[in-house]
Amino acid sequence: MKSATENIFSIDILGVRIDQIDEAGSMNIIRHAVENRKRLRVITANPELIYHAEKDEPLRDMINSADVIVPDGVGVVWAARILGKELKQRVTGIDLAIRILEEGSKNGWRIFLLGSKPGVAQKAATEQSKVFPGVIFASHHGYFTREEEPALLDKIRDFAPDVLLTGLGAPKQEYWNQENNDLAPVKMGVGGSLDVLAGEVKRAPQFFQRWGIEWLYRLISEPSRIRRQVVLPLYLMRVIQQKHRHTGHKET
């Protein structure tokens, strides 16, 4: 059977593969994986993850080994344009997670929510079951120890999810999904999305979403995030340097 990911084109940003795929295309591949019980690891690559991966070879290799790597954030779209490439659209983790829940509700998917503080994943399952009643949910918090992990793995396997949404923070969640690739056909890291789905954290207003500046809203709401946000200009500087390196090679 032909793989649903065979015809995806990709670009290179600081050594990280970014697939030229939009939300609809991502969902087509996810649907195909669930229906055909094919293993699919999805990574939502944002500027922070890409920046750190450039200097961290194991992290970069792990990301590039994923089946689908979507451009999570306007900073990735900007970088592509700087490099003379075009991405169809940014595909944020929260948007793709919601699309998965929508599709899951139509088809009775079993979705496991893993991550965040105790009680949050369960609350997210409870709240989202009101919106997407066709989904069969199970959940567990992300504060498990190494000693508790075998029991958690058994719990997930017993539930037999179609999709595993892992909110352990990047890149821990990506490494965890790679190490436990057999737990579900589809695995995707969703960062802090479980807090949003649980109603614990408010998502940015539509204006910020529409213009791709949710990061600015989060910075205004949580000034402590400034330490993470300073990565963005550093990341763009590295992208510009990448462009100049490639231009220089063409000229010589």
Secondary structure, 3 states (H helix, E strand, C coil): CCCCCCCCCEEEECCEEEECCCHHHHHHHHHHHHHHCCCEEEEEECHHHHHHHHHCHHHHHHHHCCCEEEECCHHHHHHHHHCCCCCCCCCCHHHHHHHHHHHHHHHCCEEEEEECCCCHHHHHHHHHHHHCCCCEEEEECCCCCCCCHHHHHHHHHHHCCCEEEEECCCCHHHHHHHHCCCCCCEEEECCCHHHHHCCCCCCCCHHHHHCCCHHHHHHHHCHHHHHHHCHHHHHHHHHHHHHHHHHHHHHC
